[in-house]
Amino acid sequence: MLQMIDKYTEGHRMFNSGDTVVAGISGGADSMALLDVLHRLAPSRGFRLIAFHMNHNLRGEESDGDEAMVRMFCGQRGICLTVVSEDVTSYAKANHIGIEEAGRNLRRLHLKNAAERNTPGKVALAHHRDDQAETILHNMMRGTSLKGLGGMHPVNGNICRPFLEVSKDAIIRYCEDNGIPFRFDSSNKDNSFSRNRIRNILIPLMEREFNPQLKSRLSGMASLMREEESYLDGLASGLLDTASVDRADDTWILDTGRLLAEDRVVCARAMRLAIEGLTGSLRDISKVHVDTAVGMLAKETGKQVHLPGGIVIERVYDRLEMRLAHDSESAKGFPEQDLFIRDADSGIYEERQISLDGSTTLTYRIFDAEQLKEIPKNKYTKWFDYDRIVGNLTVRARRDGDFLRINPSMDKKKVKDIFIDEKVPRQSRDLVPIIADDEEVLWIVGYRMSDKYKITGTTARVLEVVVSKEEHRVGKS
């Protein structure tokens, strides 16, 4: 296996002479085998090796035992070791995320920092072929693209995965043949985690009933998908170059005609690359957001939309201006954001959440009217007849001409007049969130909702919107 890994890492140009390689070591068989292999390869390849271990403090004595074993192994081999201890449970609660994600985020942060302190630094992770199969199946079940079908990359920036073509069984044999100690993580048997159910239940079933070579086949497919993804991204990058009229740090101006002349698949990729270029990542950006950006190419001048990450996209004659929101834009109340709820048409009724201004959170979900209980009377929780919504649903500041249906006769009243009646100070009116579809206002948050969207006996689906803030209502004591 040592020769195979040596050849694999050379072929993917993972480690160069003079590099510092920071290896993430949990104490399990995968990472301990990786540490041994890298320790053996370091002299001939000319890189410096540092082991990194994070104690998650999740399994009591078991976690401490992992740390002790890694310390002992590194001490015996003379391997430089960095150990950190984190309260993963508290971090997860503070950031409102799951335990697995919290641990992963903290590990990534520490590994990134360790690599940056040792330039040129690389991070080596022990993901193997079985992990790749789990990742691909997990992506497929959530709905994915070519990128998701490509799974993990052997090299992604400074992150390297030398074992990505190695099976778990081969890693265990390597440890046993070479007397390498390793620990078992009891949490891997906990099938309350979706990844564990894929590993412990789904994959054995698929191998037994359909294809015993499943992991190998998925690995081969992933390699092909990564090649095709790379090719399409190259086309998209070329299109972005030719369509670019002007480019600055926080603004990208594009020629709409050049983009519309290209195949939509490549055009969508170009828009995704532009978004990533402005913000530095695609965090919180989904297919719906990219589709919205592409849709702006056909809008009339003056149309504008806000995407996660503070991105503003505006149609300006034959140009599309993509920019990061300036203070002047974000200062005027709540910047417009789309509530992407149309997935409900395909039966996906998941709860979603967006931040309005850093202190105000809007959570929304769709459910069948059959689940209806008593309609909430909370001023900041409202139920709407989902099927009455026309076009896109947005949350934004007020606009000239906004109105609300104020009674069963569907009479209109201007939002401006409602603010006057409610004695909302003029300087505070732009700070009140307005939820509206393409035609009219559904809800002036904290004040009044439209009669048009109220729940009736014919309602089939319900949109629930909850706005949370320490002090919701602006302008009233």
N, C-alpha and C positions, 0 to 999 in steps of 0.2 A: 504493500500500500504506500510505503514511503516514496518509492520511485514514481508511482502513479501521481501522487500529489505534487511531487517536484516538477514533473512534466506539465501537469495541469496548471500550476501556478505560473510557470514560465510561459505557457501558451497564452495565458490571459494577462501577462505582464503585471502580476499582482504586486510583487516585491522587487525593489531595485537595490543595488548595493548602496549603502549609506542611509537607507530608510530605517525608521524606528517603527516596529510593528507592535501595536498594543493588542494583546489577545484577550478577549472577554472570556473569563473562566468561571463557570458556575460550580464546578465540582462533579458534574455528571460525566458519563463516559465520553460523550461527544467532545466536550471542551477539554477534558483531560487528554484525550487522544490528540486533539489539535495542538495543545501545548507541547506534548512530547515531540510531535512531528516538526513543529516550528523550531523547537530547541535543537533538533538534529540537523535541520536545514540551514539554520542561521550562519554557521561558520563558512560553509561553502558558498552561500548566496550573498554574504556580506551585509546582512541587516542585523539590527539590534533588537532584541526581544524583551518586551515588558509584559508581565501577566497582570491582569486587572480582575479583581473579585469584588462584588457588591453583596454584602449581607443584607437581605431584605427584611430580616426580623419578622418573618411571617410564620415560621415553623418551630419557634423556640429552640430547644437543644439541637434539633435536626439542622437548623440554619447555622448554628454555631459549630456543629460538627463539620459541615461543608467547608466553612472558613478555615477551621483547624487543619483539615486534610490538605487544602490548597497551600496553606502556609508551610506545612511539613514538606510537601512535594517540591515546592519552589526552593526551600532551604536546602534540601538534599541535592538538587540539581544546580544550585547557584543561579537561579533565575530571578531577576529583579521583579518584585511584586508590589503592587499598590492595592490596598484594601480600603473600602469605604463602607460605612454602616448607615442605612437609611430606614426611616419609619415609613414604609410604603403605605401602610393602612391610613395613617394621618394624611399623607400626601394625596391619596386617592379621594378621601373625604373632602379635603380642602379644595380640590380641583373638580369635584363632581364627576369622577371617572371611575372605571372599574379597576380592581386590583391588578389584573394582568397588564392593562394599559399603563397604569401608574408605574409599575416595576420596569416596564419596557422604556418608558419616557426617561426615568431616572438613569437607567443603565446607559441609554444613548447619550444623555447629557454628559455623564462622567467620562464615557469613552471618547466623545468628541473633544472634551477639554484636555484629556490626557494626550490625544493625538496632536492637538494644537500646541501643547507645551513642548512637543518633541518633533519639530519640523525637520525634514519632511516625515510626517507621521501617517501611518496606515492603521486601520482597525481590522482585526481578523476575528470573524465570527464562525461558530462551529455548525451552522445550518447544513443539513445533509439532504440526501435525496428523499428520504421519508418526510422530512419537514417540507420539502418542496411540494410533494404530493398533497400534503395537508393544506398548504397555502393555496394551491390552485383550486382544490375542491371547495375550500372556504370562500374564495373569490367567486366561484361559479354560483354557489348557492345564494350569495348576496346580489348577484347580477354584476357582470363585469364586461370588460372590453378586451381587445388584444393584449393590452398591457397587463391586465389581471391574469389572463391565461398564460402569460409569460412568466408568472411567478417572480421569484427572487432572482436577481442578477448575480453572476459570479463576481463582478466588480461594479460597484455603484459609487462613483466619486472616490473617496478614500476608504470605503468599506469593502472588504474582500471576504469571500466565502470559499476557502480552499476545498471543503468537503462536499460541495453541492452535488457532485456526481457519485458520491460514496453512500452506500446503504448503511442503515443503522446496524444491521447484522455484521457487516465488515468492520465497523468501528468497534463493536463489542469484542470481536475476535482479535483485533489488533491490541486492545487493552489486555486481554487475557494472555495473548502470546508474549507480550512484552512486560508483563508484571506491573501494569499501570493501575494504580488504585482509582476508584471512582465511587461516587455516591448515588443512591437512588432518591429521587424527589417524590415523596409520597403524594404531593398534590397533582402529579401527572395521572393519578388514578381517579381523580375527582371529576366525574362526568357531568357536573353542573356547568363546566366550562365547555363551550362549543368546540374549541380546538381539540379537547380531550375526547369528546364524543366522536369526532371525525377520526381521530387516531385509534381509539379503542373499540369503536363499534362499526362505523361506516366502512373504513378501509378494509378491515378483515372480512366483512361481509362481501364487499365488491371483489376482493381477491379470491374468496372461496367460491362465489356464485358466478362470477363473470370473467375475470382475467387475473391469474396469479402473478402476471408481470405488470400489474397496474402501475406501480410506482415508477418503474423503468419507462413505461409508455408515456406516462404523464410528463416525466422529465424530458423525454425526447420531443414531445409536443411543445413544451415550454421553450425549449431552445429554438425551435422553428418560429414560434410566435414572437420571440424577442428579435429575431432577424427581420421579420416582416414589420414589426413595430418600428424598428430603427430605420428601415427603408421609407416608411410612410412619414415618419418624423422629419426625415431629410427632405422629402418633397414639400412638407408644410413649412419647414424653415426657409426653403428657397422661395416659396410663395410669399412668405412674410417679408423677406428681403425686397422682392420686386414690388410689393404693394405698399411698402413704407414710404411715406411722404416726408415725415419728420420724426425724429426720435430723441427724447431727452430722458433724464433719470426718472421723472414721474409722469411722462406723457408719451403716448404713441399715436401718431396720426396716420391713418391708413386710407388707401384709395379703395372705395367701395366697389367700383366697377371692376377693378383687377381681381378682387376677392370673389365677387359674384360670378366672374367668368370661369372660375375654377370649379372642379368637382366638389360637391358639398363635403365629402369625407375629408378631403385635404384642407378645405376652407375651415372646417371646424377644428381641425388639428392646429392650424395656423392661429386661430383665435385663442385656443388653449395655451399655445406657446407664448402669445402676447401677454395673456393674463399672468402666466408664470414669470415672464420677464419683468413685469411691473412690480409684482409683490415678492418675488423670490421663491414662491412655493405655490402649490395648488391646494393648500389646506382649505377645507370647507367648500371647495369648488367641485361640483358634480356635473353630470351630463346636462342636467336641466339648466345650469348656469351657462354652460358653453352654448347650448341651443339658444338661450336668450340672447347671448352676444351675437351669434350668427343671425338671428332674427332682426337685430338692429340694423343690419345692412340694407334691409328692404323698407325700413321705416322712413317717414318723412322728416325733413330737417326740423331740429328743435326737440325731437324725442330723446328721452334720457332714461337710463336705468342704473340702479346701484346694485353691485354684486358684493358678496362677502369679501373681506380684506380691504374695504375702503375704495373699491374700484368704481369709477363713474364712467359709463359709456354713453356718448352723445352723438347723434347724427347731425352733422353740420354740412349741408348741401351734399356734395359728392365725396365727402370725407367722413370717416368714422374716427372720433376722438376718444381714445381710451386714456384715462388718467387716474391718478390717486387723488382722492378727495382732499381739497385744500381746507384750511381752517374756516374760511368764509363759507364754504358749502356745509361743513359739518356743524357750524355754529348756528345755522338757521334750523333750530328744532331738530327733528328726526330726519336724517337723509332717507330718501326713498329706498325701500327694499322690497323685492318681490317675495311673497309667500308662495313657495313652490308647492302647491297642493294638488296639482293635476295628476299626480301618481295615483290618486284615489280611483281614477278611471280604470286603472289596470288592477285594482284590488289591493294596492299597497296602502294600508291605513296606519302608518307609523307616526309616532309623536315626534315633532320637531321643535327646535328652539332657536331663536335668534336674539342677539343683543341689539337694543335700540340706541342707547347712548352710553353704555358702560355701566350704568346703574339700573337700567330698566330692561327686563327680560320679557320677551313675548313667547309663549309656548302654545302650540296649536296642534290639533289632531282631528281626524275625521272618523266617525263611527256610524254604524247603522242605527236608524231611528228605532229599531226593535229593542235596542238597549236603553232607550230613554227612561230616565227616572224623573224626579221632580226637577223642573227647569231652575237653574241657579238664580238667586236674587242678588248675588255679589256684584257690585258695580264693576269689578275688574275681571269677571268671568262671564262670557257671553256665549250663547249658542245661536248659530245661524243655520238657515236652510241652505245646505251646500249647493243644491241643484239650481238655486236661483241666482247664483253668482255668474256674472257675465265676463268672459275673458280672464285676464290676469287679476290677481288679488295683490294689493300692495299696502304697506304701512308707510306713511309719509306725514309731512307737515301739511297744513291747510293750503288750499289754492283758491284763487279768485273764482267765484261761480259755484263752489261746492254747496251742495244742498243735501237735506235729509228728508225722507218720507216720515211724517210725524203722526199719522193716524191710519186706521184701516181704509180710509177713503184714498190713501196714497197722496195726500196733499203735501206740497213741498215747503220747506223752510230753509233759508240760507244758513249755512254754518256760522257766518258772521253774526247773524241775528241771534242765533242760539247762544253764542259767546256773550253777546250783550245782555241777553236775558239772564244768563248765569253769572253775570258780573265778573267775567274772566278779564283781568287786566290786559290792556292792549299789548304790552310788552311780553306777556306770557302766552299769547295765543299760538305763536309759532312753536311752542314747546309741547303742545298737546298732540299726541299721536292720533292720526286719522287712518282708519282702515277703509279702503275703497276698492271697488272693482273697476273695470274699464268704463262704466257708465255713471256710477254714483257712489255716495258714501254709505258704508254699512254701519260704522260705529265711530262716534267721537269718544275716544277712550276716557272713561271716568264720568261721562256726562249722559249721552243718549245714543241709542241704536235705532236704526231704521225699521219701520214697521214692515217694509217690503220683505225683509229677510227673517222675520220671526218664525218660530216653529209652529206648524199647523198640523191638522190631522192627516194631511197628504204628504208631509215631509218624509222622504226616504232616507236621506243621509244628513248628518249633522256635523257642522264645523264648530269645534269648541276652541275659543281663544281665551287665554289667561295672560294678563299683564301683571307682572310682579315688580314692586318697587317699595322702598321704605316709606316714601311719601308719594302716592300716586297722583293725587289731584292737584293740578297746578292752579294757583291763584285763589284757592279757598283755604281757610284755616280750619 
